[in-house]
Amino acid sequence: MVVGANNPIDVVQNVANQNLAPQGNNDLLQQLNAIKAELAQKNIALDMYKSSLDQAKIRIDDQKVTIDDLRQDKIELREKVSEQKNSIDSLTETNLEQAEKIHQVSDKYLGLKTNFIDLVTLHQEIDPDYVPVVDLAGLDLNQ
């Protein structure tokens, strides 16, 4: 009641109905809850996608490290191959030098052998019972 008025007015009658959840709006509330649930599911899916993306980034970073390691290994292997080629070239050259020396020694041996046979032959013409004091390996004096 309003004090001081001639006609008492019920204040409550003049206030509009202010229900926080008006009647018949249950459908809107259900729709809102459904949207919230769908949004929660999408947030879960988004979190899963973010996690997958983070894992993919980690794998990519690991693969980048592996690629860098492989590139370094390739460089090191090329250096080793180059060193081995140089070593092979050096050994080949050494082998050729040694083969030449062996050929020279062989030629000298053949010359000495021929001279020795000639000397033994001359000596045996003078003395048929002569036997050389030095025996050369593989030398057949009866040739």
C-alpha positions as CSV (number, residue, x, y, z in Angstrom):
1,M,0.0,0.0,0.0
2,V,1.1,3.4,-0.8
3,V,1.0,5.7,2.2
4,G,-0.7,9.0,1.8
5,A,-2.8,8.1,-1.2
6,N,-6.6,8.4,-1.2
7,N,-7.1,5.3,-3.0
8,P,-5.0,2.4,-1.8
9,I,-3.1,0.7,-4.7
10,D,-1.7,-2.7,-4.5
11,V,1.9,-2.2,-5.7
12,V,2.4,-5.8,-6.4
13,Q,-0.4,-5.7,-9.0
14,N,1.4,-3.1,-11.1
15,V,4.7,-5.0,-11.4
16,A,5.1,-7.1,-14.5
17,N,5.7,-10.8,-14.1
18,Q,9.5,-11.3,-14.1
19,N,10.0,-15.0,-14.1
20,L,13.7,-15.7,-14.8
21,A,12.7,-18.8,-16.8
22,P,9.4,-17.9,-18.3
23,Q,6.9,-20.6,-19.0
24,G,7.2,-22.2,-22.4
25,N,10.9,-21.3,-22.8
26,N,12.1,-24.8,-21.9
27,D,12.8,-25.4,-25.6
28,L,15.2,-22.5,-25.7
29,L,16.9,-23.8,-22.5
30,Q,17.2,-27.3,-24.0
31,Q,18.6,-25.8,-27.3
32,L,21.1,-23.7,-25.2
33,N,22.2,-26.8,-23.3
34,A,22.5,-28.8,-26.6
35,I,24.7,-26.0,-28.0
36,K,26.8,-26.0,-24.9
37,A,27.3,-29.8,-25.1
38,E,28.2,-29.5,-28.8
39,L,30.6,-26.7,-28.1
40,A,32.2,-28.8,-25.3
41,Q,32.6,-31.8,-27.7
42,K,34.1,-29.4,-30.3
43,N,36.5,-28.1,-27.7
44,I,37.5,-31.6,-26.9
45,A,38.1,-32.4,-30.6
46,L,40.0,-29.1,-31.0
47,D,42.2,-30.1,-28.0
48,M,42.8,-33.5,-29.6
49,Y,43.7,-31.8,-32.9
50,K,46.1,-29.4,-31.1
51,S,47.7,-32.4,-29.4
52,S,48.1,-34.2,-32.7
53,L,49.5,-31.1,-34.2
54,D,52.0,-30.8,-31.4
55,Q,53.0,-34.4,-31.8
56,A,53.4,-33.9,-35.6
57,K,55.6,-30.8,-34.9
58,I,57.8,-32.9,-32.6
59,R,58.1,-35.7,-35.2
60,I,59.0,-33.1,-37.8
61,D,61.6,-31.6,-35.6
62,D,63.0,-35.1,-34.9
63,Q,63.1,-35.8,-38.6
64,K,64.8,-32.5,-39.3
65,V,67.5,-33.5,-36.7
66,T,67.7,-36.9,-38.4
67,I,68.1,-35.3,-41.8
68,D,70.8,-33.0,-40.5
69,D,72.6,-36.0,-39.0
70,L,72.3,-37.9,-42.3
71,R,73.7,-34.9,-44.2
72,Q,76.7,-34.7,-41.8
73,D,77.2,-38.5,-42.1
74,K,77.1,-38.1,-45.9
75,I,79.8,-35.4,-45.7
76,E,82.0,-37.5,-43.5
77,L,81.6,-40.5,-45.7
78,R,82.6,-38.4,-48.8
79,E,85.7,-37.3,-46.9
80,K,86.5,-40.9,-46.0
81,V,85.9,-42.1,-49.6
82,S,88.2,-39.3,-50.8
83,E,90.9,-40.3,-48.3
84,Q,90.6,-44.0,-49.3
85,K,90.8,-43.0,-53.0
86,N,94.0,-41.1,-52.3
87,S,95.3,-44.1,-50.3
88,I,94.4,-46.5,-53.2
89,D,96.1,-44.1,-55.6
90,S,99.2,-44.0,-53.4
91,L,99.3,-47.8,-53.0
92,T,98.8,-48.2,-56.8
93,E,101.7,-46.0,-57.4
94,T,103.8,-47.8,-54.8
95,N,102.8,-51.2,-56.3
96,L,103.9,-49.9,-59.8
97,E,107.2,-48.8,-58.4
98,Q,107.7,-52.1,-56.7
99,A,106.8,-54.0,-59.8
100,E,109.3,-52.0,-61.8
101,K,112.0,-52.7,-59.1
102,I,111.1,-56.5,-59.2
103,H,111.4,-56.4,-63.0
104,Q,114.8,-54.7,-62.7
105,V,116.0,-57.3,-60.1
106,S,114.6,-60.1,-62.3
107,D,116.5,-58.8,-65.3
108,K,119.7,-58.5,-63.2
109,Y,119.2,-62.1,-61.9
110,L,118.7,-63.4,-65.4
111,G,121.9,-61.6,-66.5
112,L,123.8,-63.0,-63.6
113,K,122.4,-66.4,-64.2
114,T,123.4,-66.3,-67.8
115,N,126.9,-65.1,-66.9
116,F,127.2,-67.8,-64.2
117,I,126.2,-70.6,-66.6
118,D,128.7,-69.3,-69.2
119,L,131.4,-69.3,-66.6
120,V,130.6,-72.8,-65.3
121,T,130.4,-74.0,-68.9
122,L,133.9,-72.5,-69.7
123,H,135.3,-74.0,-66.5
124,Q,133.8,-77.4,-67.3
125,E,135.4,-77.3,-70.7
126,I,138.7,-76.9,-69.0
127,D,137.9,-79.3,-66.1
128,P,135.1,-81.7,-66.9
129,D,134.8,-82.8,-63.2
130,Y,134.2,-79.2,-62.0
131,V,131.2,-78.6,-59.8
132,P,130.3,-75.0,-59.0
133,V,130.7,-74.0,-55.4
134,V,127.6,-71.7,-55.5
135,D,124.3,-73.3,-56.2
136,L,121.7,-71.0,-57.7
137,A,118.1,-71.8,-56.9
138,G,116.3,-73.4,-59.8
139,L,119.5,-73.4,-62.0
140,D,119.8,-76.5,-64.1
141,L,123.4,-76.6,-65.4
142,N,122.6,-79.4,-67.8
143,Q,120.7,-77.2,-70.2
